[in-house]
């Protein structure tokens, strides 16, 4: 291994350690938003607010 590769791997490891928790939080919140959007779509279809085929 050359020095540049070792440096790049070390920087990537530090970045993953520092930002790993933040990335997990963002992904968890994104998943929650998608679930809420899906539930609202299901509720809208069940309430009859959806356009009917003519």
C-alpha positions, -999 to 999 in steps of 0.1 A, spaced: 0 0 0 12 34 -8 9 64 16 -19 81 -3 -41 50 -1 -35 46 36 -43 83 41 -75 80 21 -86 50 40 -79 67 73 -98 98 63 -128 77 52 -128 58 85 -127 90 105 -155 105 84 -176 74 87 -172 75 125 -180 112 128 -209 114 103 -222 78 107 -247 87 134 -260 117 116 -265 97 84 -285 71 103 -307 98 118 -314 114 85 -322 80 69 -345 71 97 -364 104 94 -366 100 56 -382 66 61 -407 80 86 -417 107 61 -422 81 34 -443 59 57 -465 90 67 -470 98 30 -480 62 22 -505 62 51 -520 95 40 -524 81 4 -542 50 18 -565 72 40 -573 95 11 -583 65 -11 -604 50 17 -623 83 24 -635 85 -12 -616 117 -21 -599 99 -49 -612 105 -84 -634 78 -98 -630 63 -132 -658 74 -156 
